[in-house]
Amino acid sequence: MRDRQAERQMMAEFLGSVRAGDGRAVVVRGEPGVGKSALLDYLVESASGCRLARAAGVESEMELAYAGLHQLLASMVHRLDGLPGPQRDALQTAFGLSDGPAPDRFLVGLATLSLLAEVAEDHPLVCVVDDEQWLDRASSQVLGFVARRLVAEPVGVVFATRAATDDLAGLPEVVMEGLEDADARDLLQASLSGPLDAQVANRLIADAAGNPLALLELPRGLTPAELAGGFALPNAMPLPSRIEASFRRRLDDLPEETRRLLLVAAAEPIGDPVLVWRAAERLGLPADAAAPAAEAGLLEVGAHVWFRHPLVRSAAYRSTSVQSRQEAHRALADVTDPVADPDRRAWHLAHAASGPDESVAAELERSADRARARGGMAAAAAFLDRAVRLTSDPIQRAERALAAAQASFQAGAFDAALGLLTVAEAGRLDDFERARVELLRGHIAFAAGRFSDAPGLLLAAAEQLENYDLQLARETYLHAWAAAVGAGHLAADGILLSICHAVRTLPPDSDTGDPQPLVVLLEGLATLIAEGRAASTPALLLAARMFASGDRSVEEMLRWGWLAAAVSIAVWDDDGRLAIAEQTVRTVRESGALAQLPVILTVLGTAALLSGDFSRAAAAIAEGDTIAAATGSMVVPHVALRLLALQGKEAEASAMIAATIEQAGEQSITAANAYWAAALLHNGCGRYAEAAAAAQQASSNTFEPWISTWALPDLVEAAVRAGDIALAQDAFERLTETTQPSGTDWALGIEARSRALLSDGAVADKLYQESIERLSRTELRPELARSQLVYGEWLRRAGRRTDARDQLRSAHELFEAIGMDAFAERARRELAATGERLGRRDETTSGELTAQEALIAQLARDGLSNPEIGARLFLSARTVKYHLAKVFTKLGITSRAQLDQVLPGPGQ
């Protein structure tokens, strides 16, 4: 028909791209019966020369983790051995083929992408997923992830779904609309053998709204006389319900035994004819019971059991009594192998139960455990929720509700988790369990963005937990501290102090050996707020060095490595800042906890900026953005803002700073970071009044120990240059409260420079030299260059031009080597004032690369193979090869060996 030619042409173009080696994904969206399945059938028929893989979501199987993904990949599982070890293990664990720690779902996604790419090396691969809206959540998330990563693989994925879903958001769509009136009339006439009255035809066409299946099914409810000249009665049901009602009427015409067989087939989600026939046999149904349904065009039984349309399955299931459905599920449970397929058997048993049933609830609990082990938290939550409904004992019911709430929270279903917590609280919980309820409420509040509520809830939970689990109480206090600091002005007055006072009244660590890092870290942070830097710095330095030692467990690094790295920077610990960040990144990668990477990459990027390693900082930004885009998480552009500011890219930095402040709100930590970036930018450009105003904003939130401290040296410099000595002196006094307790060369070097800016004569001269000497012993190249710059400026103003040139020339060379162009220009202007002329810096060829291309090029230069780069960036090895080819073309090279010649080395 004319209305479907455009869609068919799009499918033809889709196939052409896949055959040409360009990965594609498309979503076919429309209401039931509009022709999605027919379009998919057309695609399959047209896919000559391509390998096909198909899967279909089944409503009754939505709670079984990775069921849809396993259905799609079943014919490819024998190729798993060709995947990198971590990816192979993740997919095998997800499918229950091997035991192991619960895999990160993004690692499962990467494994799926790699497997599809490998299979497609033989022939272009087309994956067809029908009824995506009924896929289990784990499969839907993984396949959406894969669809977004297709670039240079001969792989195409087509989804058919009724409505837009978050998992497929952003993918290209083909929206299936109803037929035009003329085509609808042609289809209606062709489907009928008898006469059709024009007014009846108009009414049917209007009711069907162009839906092809409706045009075929709605007339089945009318008698020949009504079709020839009568009038159909108005029907207020929505169209899918009316189509389903039409199917129900057709089912009513079938023999009872056939209807019962259709019910069994509808309740069996994987279309296994052996299971269907074995269950039918248990119900006493004859072997020829399927024949009437097949003759009516409703069911096809072959290698699989197929319904003509999902609405036929729905009608076959819903048109029967509750008791009949329970009997069907009981029969299916009886014939499902309890060893090979225990979870599907448990699910059938749950649907067969007519009331509370402890044995079935216990089976569901075991299924939840298996789902957790495979990384299927949504499935675990569904099993536990059903177990709650089948539990009569009030104590067990409350315990299971609490477990189900925890699983729902981990699956991101916050409303469901809160509802289950209400069920748990209504039961018989002991005091420890009630504390766990409060703990979970706090975590939900924080994860859901209710930042003003989270600190108080977590504090209350921690206080209750002290009597039962001191380790968990300490962890909860640490979460509460971080939540309160993050909330800033949103937290209730005094909540942060309350948390810190509570921490300081905790009993000492019972361990008789060395203190535990978590205990030291928590006590240091509590003391920081309660007593200030001088009292807290020894503990915080100790905690940072404990994490930098390399002796910490994987769990410790995963949970607290990011905070330890940030604390190391906060206490001016040059030795630990990069070591902890690198260890944590390595631990996160090796453990497969990929969703955590963006946070720790932010800390790693900050540490790289402090060293002046802008290429590494840019790589951390690009990798974090890549992972965030792949995982759907949000990355605050802390590092990107400061990198642009330090590079002196005024237009880009100013736009990002303004947008960040507008989105985050003036009083947030995110805005404070943006103001600090503005101070860096303005100081580099020599706009000191603007730099001072921005640095004041950045350093105003004294509740947090990072930005409010880091912005102080910029405030001292800007205020001195702007002539506001009182403001500079106040900032300096605040700065020394942090630098003196630390005593590191980094801290004292910054302090000496800031004191020199406020001094004169020989005192200033000596302090500048001290700053340069101390910072020369660190890896903090930007700070060393800045000390050389302000010393050179001071020397020029003191009339010591020759000495000034030495300092300014060193500063200029270091700024240029780092890429701090605005500061380099400031140094060049000062040199010009001494009578020395310098040329301007040439741009490097790597500037032509996109952020992703630059990152891939750097990883290749550093010796990573294409599969290793792909694993790092959620890309297939073939896509990495495609990007490297573009890199070589842009840089005018022909091989990896030449990357060293055209890319800045580490630290440049």
N, C-alpha and C positions, 0 to 999 in steps of 0.2 A: 504494500500500500504506500501511497505517496508520503504519508506522515512518518513512515519508518525509514525512508531512504537516507535521511540525514544521519540518523543514529547508526545505520549500517555502514555508511561511508566513514564515520568516525571509528567504528570498529576495524574497518579495513585499513585505515591510516595507523591505528594502534598496532595491528599485526605487522604492518610494513616497518614500523620503527623497531619492533622487537626483533624481527628477522635481520634488520640492519645492525643489531647490536646495541641499540639504545634502550635502556631499561625504562619501562613505563608502568604507570598505575592509573587506574581510573575507577571511579565510583558510579555505578548505574543506580539512580535513585528514583523511586516512584511508589505509588500506592499498590496494594495487592491487585493482581490481575491486569495491570497496565501494560504488561508485555516485557518485563525485565528478563524473565526466564527464557522467553522466546528469543530475545536479543542475545542472551548468552549462548543459546543453542546455535544461533546463526554464527556466532564467533567460533564456537567449537568446530562446526562444519567447515568453516573457512580456514582453519588453522593447519592447512596441509604443510607437512615438513616440520611441524613443531611438536614437541612433546607436551602432553596435557596432564595437568593435575587438578582434581576437583574436590571441593568440600562444600558442605551445606550446613548451616546452623540449624539446630533442632531445639525447639523451645524447652523440651523436657530435659535436655542435656546441658543447659546453660551453667549448671553448677559444677560440672566436671572439668577440672583444670586441664587446659591444653588438649581437650578432646577434639576440637575443631582443627587445631594445628596438626595433631597426630593423624587425623583423617586426611589432611592435605599431603602430608609428607610420608605417609605409610609406604608408598612404593619406592621411596628414596632412602629409607633408614639404613639399607645395606651400604650406603656411601658415607656413613658417618665417620668411618676410620680415616677418611681423607681430610678431616677438619683438624685445625690446631687443637691440642689436648684440652685446654680449658673450655673451648667451645663444644667439643665433642662431649665432654663430661657433663656440661650444663644441659645439653639437649637430651642426653641419655637419662639424666636424673629427672628432668621435667616429664619425660615419657614413662618413668618408672622402670626403665631398662636396667638401671644400676643404682646403687645406693651412693649417697654422698651428701654434702651440705646443700641446703636449699639454694638453688642457683638464682642469681640476680636475673630479673626478667629481661633486662637489656642485653645481658650476655646470651640469653636464650635467643633474643632477636638477632644478635650478631651471628650466632651459630646458624640460624635459619637462613639469613642472607648469604652466608658463605656456602651453605649446602645448596641452595638454589643456584648460585653462581657456578658451582662446580658441576652440577647436573646439566646446566645450560651450555657447558663447554662442548657437549656432544651434539645437541640440537637446541635451537631456541625453545624456551620453556614458557608456556602460558598457564597461569594458575587462575582458576575460576572459583570464586567463593560466592555461593548463593545464600540468601537469607542471613546476611551478616548480622542483622539485628538480633539474631538468636545464637550467635556464637558465644561460647563461654568467654568471660572477660579477659582471661589470660591470653587466649588465642587472638582475640580481637586486638589487644594492645600490641602483641608481637607482630601481627601481620600489618597493622598500621605503621609500626616502626619500620618494617622491611620496605613497605611501599614507598616511604619517604627517602629511603637510602639508595633506590635504584638509579644508576647513572649510566654506566658503560657496560652493563650486563645484558645479554640477550634474554631478559626475563621480563615478562609482563604479568601483572596481577590485576584482575577485574573483580570488583566487589559489587554485588547486587544487594540493595538494602531498601527498606521502606522509608526510613527517615534519616536525616543527617545525624551522625554520632561523633562524640568527641575524639574517639580513637582514629577516625578517618578525616578529621577536620583538616582543611587545607589542600586535600588532594583534588585533582581535576574531576569534574562531575559531568555526567550525562543525565539530565533530568528528563525522565519519561513523562510526557504529558498525554492526555487523552487524545483519541483520534478526532480529526475534523469531522464535521457533520456528514459530509459526503462519503468519506471513508467509513464512518460508523454505519451509515445507512447501507452501504454495499455489504459490509460484514454481516449486518443483521439479516438482510435479505438472503445472503448466501447460506446462512445457518438454518433457515426454515424451509420446509418443503411445502407448506400450505400457504394460503393467502394471508396477507398482512394488511390490516386497515391502516391508512395513512395517519389517522389521529393516534392510533395505538403505537405505530412506529415512532411518531414524534415524541410521544410520552416516554417510550422505552429509551430513545436516544437521549432525551433530556435527563432521565433518571440515571442512566449509565455514565453520563458526563464524559463520553469517549473511552471509557474503560473497556478494552476488548473482552476480557473475561466476563464482565457484567453483561455485555451485549449478547454473549452466548448463553449465560445462565439465567438471566432474568425472564426471558420468554418461557423457560421451562416451568415457571409457576403459573402460566396462563393456559386455559383450555383453548382448543382450536376455535371455538365460537368467540372467545374473548379476543383472540388474535385477529379474527376476521372482521370484527366490528364492534366488539364490546369495549369496555373500559376497565383498565386495571385499577384496583383500589390504591389510594395513597399509602405510602409506607414511610414512616419517620425514621427507620433505622439507618445508620450510616452505611455507605456503600459496601465496605468489606463485610459488615454484618449481614447485609442482604444477600451478598454472594454466598457467604457461608450458610445462610438459611436456605438458599437454593440447593446447595449441596446436601444439606440435611434432608430436604424433601426427597432428593434422589436416593439418599441412603435409606429412607423409610420404605422405599419400594423394594428394597433388597430383602432376601430371606434373613431371618433372625441369626442363623449360624454365620452368614456372611458378615452381618453387622458386627457380631462378636469377634470375628477374625480381624476385621478392619480396626476394631478397638485395640486388639493386641498389637497389630502392626503400628498403630499410631503411638502406643505407649513404649514401643521398642525403638530407641533413638537412632541406632546405627544402621538400620535396614538390613540386618542379618537374617536371611531367610531360614537358616537352621534354627536359630533361637525362636523365631516366630512360629515355625511349625512344631517345635518341641513344646512351646507353651500352649499352642492350640490343641495339641494332643492331650495335654494334662487337663484341658478344659472340655475334652470330649468332642472337639470339632472335627468334622470329616475332612479328608484330603481335598475334596472338590469344592470346599466352601469358598475359595477365592474366585472361582470361575464367574459367577454373576457380577462381581465387582470389576473383573477384567473386561467382561463384555460391555459393561456400562462405561468403560473408559475412566474409571476412578482409581484403579490400582494395577500395578504391573509387578509380577513376581518373577525374577530371574536370578541373576547372580546377586542382585540386591532387590530389596522391596522398595518400590518407588510409588509415591502418590502422585496423581496427576498434578496437584497443586498443593502448596502448604495449607490452604484453606480447606482442602478435603481432609487432610490429617486433623486439622483443628475441629472440623465438624464431626468427624468420626469419633473423636475423643470426648468432646463436650456434649454431644447429643445423648450420651448414655447416663445412667444413674451413677451416683457415688459408689454404690456397692459393686456395680459392674466394673468400674475402673479399679477398685481395690482388688477384685478377683483377677483381673488381667495382670496387674502389677505383681500379685502374689505368684501367679503362674510363671511370669518372667523371672522373678527372683529365684524360684525353685530350679529353673533350668540354666541360670547364669552361674558360671564356675566361680565358687567362692575363693579360689586360690588365684586364678588368672585375672579375674575381674571383680575384686571384692567391693570396690566403690560403687560400681553400677548396680551390683546386687543390693548393697545397703540402701541405695537410693530407691530402688524398686520396693524394698521392704518398708521404707518410710512412707511411700505412697500407698502401700497396701494396709498400713495400720489404721484401725478404726478408732483408736484412742491411745492413751498413754501406753507405752510399751518399752520397758527398761532394756530388754535385750536388743531391740532395734536402736534405741538411743545410744547404747554402748557401741554398737557397730558404726554408727554415724560418727561418734567420737574418734574411733580408730581411723575412719576414712579422713576425718579432718587432720589427724596427725600425718597421714600419708600425703595429703594435699600440701600441708606446710613443708614437708620434706622436699616436695617438687617445686616449691616456690609459688604455689597456687593459693594465695591468701584469700582471694574472693571465694574460691571453692571451699576452703576451710571454714570461712564464715557461714557459708550456706549450709554446710553439713551440721555445724554446731547450732545454728538457728533452728534447723529442723529437729535436732536432738532436744533442744529446750522445749519445743512444743509437745514432744512425746514423753516428757519427764513429769511424773506426779510428785515425787518426793521433793518437798520445798527446799531442802538443803542442796540436793544435787541440782535442782532446777536453777537455783541462784548461782551456783558455781559454774554451771554450763553457760548461763547467760553472761556471766563475767568473761568467760573464755571466748564466747562468741563476739562480745563487744570488743575485746582486744583484737581478734582477727579482723573484724569489720574496720576497726581503726587502721590497722596495717594495710588493709586493702583500699583505704581512702574513702570508705563509706561512713562519713562522720555522723550523719543523721541516724543511720541504722545503729551505729555504735551507741549513741546517746539513748536511743529507744531501748536497747538491750540492757544498758546500765540501769534504766528505770525498772525493768523486770528484775534485775539482780537485787536491787535495793528493796524490792517488795518481798523478797524471800528471806531466808535465814542465813545471813552472813555474819561471820565473826568480825572482830574489830580489825584484824589484819586485812581481811577481804574488803572491808569498807574503806580502809586506807588505800587499797589498790583501786577501788572505784574512784576515789578522789584523784589519785595519780593519773588515771586514764582520762578523767574529765579535764585535767590540766593539760595533758598532751594534746587532747582534741582541740581545746581552746587555742593553743599555740599554733597547731597545724592548720586550723581553720581561719587563722588571721585575727582572732579575738585577743589581741596582745595585751589589752588592759585587764583581761580576766585571768590570763594564764599564770602570772606570777603568784597571785594570791591562792589559787587552787593548788599549785605545786607546793607552795609553802605549807598549806594545811596538810597536804598528803605527806610531805616529808616529816612534819612534826608527829603525825600519827604512826609513821613507819619506824620511828626511832626505837620503839619498844619491841619490834619484831624482826627487823632486818636492817642493821645499822649501815651495812654497805649500800643497800638500796636507798636508804634515807639520804646518805651522802650524795649519791648520784642524783637523787631528786632535788636536793638543795642546789647542786651545781646547775641542773636544768633551770631551776627557779631563778638563780642568780643571772644566768645568761638571758632568760626571758625578761627579767626586770630591767637589765641593762639595755637590752634591745628595744624594750617598750619605751624607755626614756620617759618623756613627759606623759605618755599614755598610762603608765603604771600609777596605781594609787599612791598618794603621798606617804612616804616613809616605808613602802613595802621593801625596797632594797635594803634599807637599814635593818628592818625586821628580819629579813633572811640572813643577813650577815651576823646579827646578834645571836640568832638561833644556832648558826653554824659554830660560833665560838663557844657555845655552852655544851657542845657535843662531848661525850666522853672521849678520852684519848684512844688512839688506834690500839686495839688489843694485841696486835701482832708484836711479839717481843723482839723481832729482828728489825731490819731497816724499815723506815716509814714507807707507806705505800704512796706512789705518785699522786693518786687521786686525792688522798688525804692532804698531802702537802699543797697541791694545787688549790683545793677548795679552801683550806685555811688561809692561804696567801691571798686569794681573791676576797675573802670575807674581811681580812685585816686591811686590805687596800681601801675598802669603802669605810670601814669603821675607824681606822687610825691613820690612813694615808700611806704615802709611798715609803717613807723611811722605815716604818714598821713592817711593811709587807714585802719589800723588795728581796730580802734574803730568802724567804720562802718561795717566792715566785721564781727567782733565779735557780734555786735548788730544783724546783719542779721542772723547769725548762731543761736543765742539764740531765735530769733523770730520764726525760723523754728523748733527749739527744744521744743518750748513751748507747742506744741500739739494743738494750736489754728488755724492752717492753714487749708484752704479748701482742699478738695480732688484734685481739679484742680491745686492748687498751688503746692501741694506735688508731683503730677504726672509730672508737667512741670519742676519744679526747685528743687525738693527735693534732687536729686543726686548732683547738683551743690552746694547747701547749705551744704550738708554733707562733700563734698570735701573742701569747703572753711573753714569749722570748723576745719578740720585737718590742713589746711594750716596756720591757725593762732593759732595753739597749744591749741585748745579748747578741753580739755579732757572731759568736761561735755557734750558737744554737739555732738562729733564725732560719737559715737555709737547710741545715742538717735535718731538723725535725720535719720541715715541710717536705723535703725529698723523701724521707723515710715514710711519711704518711701517704704520700702519693704512690710510692712503690707498694706499700701494704694494701692500699685500696685496690690498685690494679690487680695484684696477685690474688686477692681474695675474691675478685669479681664483683665487689660492691660498687659498681660503676656509677650509680645514681649519686653517690657521695662525692664524686670527683670534682664537680664545679666549685664546691665550697673550699676544699683544700687547694685547688688550683688558684683560687683567689689569693690565698695566703702565700703560695709559692710565687705567684706573679708579683706580689708586694715585696717579697724577699729579693726577687730578681731585680726589681726597680731600684731597691736600695743599693745593690751592687753595680748599678748602671748597665746591667745586661738586658738591654731593651729587646733584643731578638728573642731571648728566652721569655721575657715578660709577654711579648706579643704572641709567642707560641702558647703560653698558658692561657691567654685570653681566647685565642682561636680555638684551642682544644676545649676549654670550658664552654664556649658558645656552641661548639659542635655537639657536645654531650647534652647541653641543656636543650638544644633544639631537638635532639633525638629522643630525649627522655621526657620532654614536656615540662621541665622544671624552669624556674626563673633564676637568672643570674643578674645580680646588681652590678653595674659597671664600675666598681670601685677602682680596679686596676686600669681599665681602659681610660677612665677620666684622668688619672694621674699620668699615664703614659703620654696621652695627647698634650697635657699641660707641660710636662717636662720636655717633650719634643718641640714645644713652641708652635704647635699647629693651632693657631689662634681661632680660626673660623670653626673648625671641627670641634675643638675643645669648648668654646663658648656655647655652641649650639647644644652639645651634650650636657654641659653643666646646667644650662637653663632648663632643659627638658627634665633632667633628673630631679632638680629641686621642685619643679612644678608637680611632678608625679608623686614624689615621696613626701612632700610637706616640709615646711621650713624647719620644724623642730626635730626631725628624724636624724638618726645616725647617717643614713644614706645622704641626706642633704648636707650634713656636716662634712662628709667626705668630698662632696661636690664643691663646697666652699673652700676646702683645703686645696683642691685642684685649682680653683680660681686664684687662690693666693699664690700658688706656685707659678701659674701662668703669668700673672701680673708682675710678680717679682722678676721673672725672666725678662719680661718686656720693659721693665723699668717704670711701671706705673704703680708707685709705692702707696699712694693714698688708697687706691682701689685694692691693692694687695692687703693692706692693713685692715680694711673693712671686712674683706672676705675671711682673713685669718681670725679676726675677732669672732665672727659667726661660727667658724669651724671649731674654735677652742672654748665655746661657751657652755657646752654640755659636760660638766665635770663628773657626771655619773659614770662615764665610760673612760677607760684608761688608754685608749689608742689615739684617735684623731685629735681629741682635746689636748693631748701632749705633743703629738707630731707637728701640729700646726704652730706651736709656740715659737720655734726658731724662725719661722717665716714671719710671724707677727713682730718679733724683736727687730729683724732686719728691715721690714717694711716701715715700722713705726719710727725707727731711727732715721731712715732715709726721708720720711715724710715730715720729720721734725717734731713728732709727738713723743718726747722723751719719757714723760710720765707713763704713757701706755706701754712703751718698750720696757721700762723698768719693772712694771707690774708683771708683764709677760715673762721677763727674765726670772723674777723671783719664783713664779710658779714653775718655771722650767727647772730651776735648781732643786726643787723639791723632788724631782724625778731623777735627775742626773747624779746628784751627790750620793744617794743610797746605792746606786748601781756601781759607780766607780770604774766602769769599763772605758777603754780608749774611745769607743764610740760616744758614750755619754759625755765624758769629760772633754772630748774634742769639740762636740757641739756646744757645750757650756762655755768653753774658752772662746770660741768664735763669737758667741752671743755677748759675753762679757766685754770682749774687745770692742764690739760695735758701740758699747756704752762708755768706753774709756778713751783716754787721750795719751799722747806722748809715749814715753818708754813703756808704760804699763800696757797700753794697747799693742805696741809692737811685740812685746814679749808674749802676750796672750794669743795674737795671731800666729806667731811661730809655734806656740804650744799646740794650737788647734791643728795646724798642718802636720806637725810631728806625730801627734796622736792618731789622726785620721789616716796618715800614711801607713800605719801599722794595721789598719783594717782593710776590708775589701770594699769599703763604701766610697767608690770613686766619685759619684756625684757630690757627696758632701766634701770630699777633699778639694774638688775643683771649685766648689762654692767658697770654701775658705781661702783658696788662692785668689779667687776673684775679689772678694771684699778686702783682702789684705792688699792686693795690687791697687784697688781703688783708693784705699787709705794712703798708701805710699805716694801715689800720684798727687793726691791733695796735699800731702806733706812736702811736696816738691822733690821727692826722691825718684826721679823719672827712670833712672837706670834700674834701680831695684824694682820699681813698679813693673817695668817691661818684663823682667824675668818671671814674676808671679803671674802677670796677665797672659804672657805667652804660654806658660804651662797650663793655666786654666783654660785658655782658648783651645789648645791642642787636645786637652782631655775632654772638654765639652764636645768638640767635633767628633772625637773618637767614639764617645758615648752616643751622640745623636741629640744632644740638648741644644737645639739650634738657637732658641731665643737667648739663652744664657751665653752661647757662643757669640752671638751678635752683640750682646752687652759687653763682653770682654773685648771684642774687636773694636767697638767704639772707644772704649777706654784706652786701648793700645794706640788708636789713631790720635787720641788726645795727647799721648806722649811723643807723637811724631813718627810712630811705626805704622806702616800700611800692610794690610794682609788681604789676600783674595778671599772670595766666598767659597763655601764648601760645595763640591759637586754632589748631585744626587746619585745614589747607587742604583744599579740596574734592578736590584731586588724590589725596588719600589713599584715596578710594573706588575708584580704578582698580587693576586688577591690574598686575603688573610689565610684562607685554607690552602692555597697553592704554596704560600711561603712556609706554612707549617709543614706540609708534606715534603717540601724541598729540604727543610732543616732536618727532619727526621731521616730522610734518605741520606743526607750528608753525614749524619751521625752514625750511619751503618745499619739502620733498621731495614729489614726486607719488606717487600710489598705486603705480604700477609701480616707482618708485625705492625706496619703502619695502619693497615686496615683495621686490625684489632684495637688499636689505640683510638681511632677516629670513627669507628662504626661504619666502615666502608668495606666493600669487597676488594680483594687484591686486584681484580681487573679494573675497578674504578680508580684505585691508586695509580695503576699503570697509565690510565687515561690522563689523570691530572699531571703526572710526571712528564708525559709527552708534551703537554701544554707548557709546563715549566721550562723544559729544554728549549722549546721554540722561542719563548719570550726572552730567555736569557742568552740565546744564541750559542747553546752548547749541545753536545750530542750524547753525553753519558753522565752517570752519577759521579764518576771520578773527577769531573770538572766542577762540581758544585762547590768544592772548597775554594775555587778560584774566584767565584762570583758572589758568594754569600758571606755575610759577616760571620766571623768565628764566634765561639762562645765568649760572652763578656763584652762583645762589641755592639 
